[in-house]
């Protein structure tokens, strides 16, 4: 109770007033820890952009509550050719953009043509499949042709990368598109983005086409939404405890028990959501190019201590890249990573890194001091500090470089570092493997610069598999391959929580890539 009172006092000291007045009653107040670099969903793999994109824009299909089933959205129905390469979408004819422009098949064609033209500047572009051509065969009919079958296409079309955009809006704004303006068909219309401060959205009064998973098809029940960025954990704790915000999915994990004990807060877990906190190695960099060095770092740390001491048990120690309960998990990967400090020391010796007089290993006059990037305000901060301590004991000096969330995506796309960390959400083994290990995704999100023909071959076979058994076989083999190379240090499987003020009702959390708020169509006071 004392800690809760201190949090409320801290909120007052910050000048944050409690919500709940009549004037504020129609504003949905949201808090996030991370900022977006911009709001162009096609040009990033960064979650904060995706959250806003899914609120302000729509996809052809939506993801049902089971986290597996695509359901109609802007496309009311579809058919698939026998060879699995051509999808014919029948579109709704009652949809408009926030600007009032009528939504038609031309917008779908423009959206995916732009995605193809962006190429490597669209890090999640692979989620649209290997596109050959998207054709409008009528004002509300689209033929979506792939160069190869993609069994997960409908699932991937639910992602923010594939939101439908307005050509007129993009061309009118040019380089300022998704910075000074954003026109979508979503339940929320863009008003203003103040970098590192807040994003303001307003209700789309015309919206009546919400996916059937919601009881309310639209419009939303609030006049506005204000998404504020608060990087500091103590400030986020204080603000929620004080009743300043209605909603957050960025509550400090170590204080979840306090939130559960609070009479004014509701804690909900996003069912079917997987999130891996990992540290990845840029394998093309000399310092971490040897798999023995990468393995040594991974097995020198105590994941159970990190979970209990930092997350207070609100996560699971991760010894594999894919959660054992996820689709197409490879059981053989379970024994690849095992904590063994003495083996870590032997591996480093074998790799030629000898202990120096200062307790830090060196080789050819170079200290084993990798540069580590991670984002301020996310799950990686305190684990990075703990791992730094574990690794000093085996002679490795991790150089921690915390980054502001507004620049993290840019800096992590650079090459001048050895290790980085994010918490990546995923839906299945295939989703995670295709996202990170396909050589087409270099330099991001394949920041390992992992270019391996066998990996690419297995991923392609999994994507094009005609049976679940073949898909599982290939995705399990690729997990075994990349884990044997220790390209990542998996640390924790993170539980995704949504914390809401008790006054907010009908707040079932969604599971799509941490976008627990999704459309917020049912939210109400």
Secondary structure, 3 states (H helix, E strand, C coil): CHHHHHHHHHHHHCCCCCCCCHHHCCEEEEEECCCCCCCCHHHCCCHHHHHHHHHHCCCCEEECCCCCCEEECCEEEEEECCCCCEEEEEECCCCECCCCCECCHHHHHHHHHHHHHHHHHCCCHHHHCCEEEEEEEECCEEEEEECCCCCCHHHHCCCHHHCCCCHHHHHHHHHHECCCECCCCCCEEEEEEECCCEEEEEECCCCCCCCCCCCCCCCCCCCEEEEEECCCHHHHHHHHHCCCCCEECCCCHHHHHHHHHCCCEEEEECCCCEEEEEEEECCCCHHHCCHHHHHHHHHCCCHHHHHHHHCCCCEEECCCCCCCCCCCCCHHHHHCCCCCHHHHHHHHHHCCCEECCCCCEEECCEECCCEEEEECCCCHHHHHHHHHHHHHCCCCCCEEEEECHHHHHHHCCCCCCCEEEEEEEECCHHHHHHHHHCHHHCCCCCCCCCCCHHHHHHHHHHHCCCCHHHHHHHHHHHHHHHHHCCCEEEEEEECCEEEEECCCECCCCCCCCCCCCCCCCCCEC
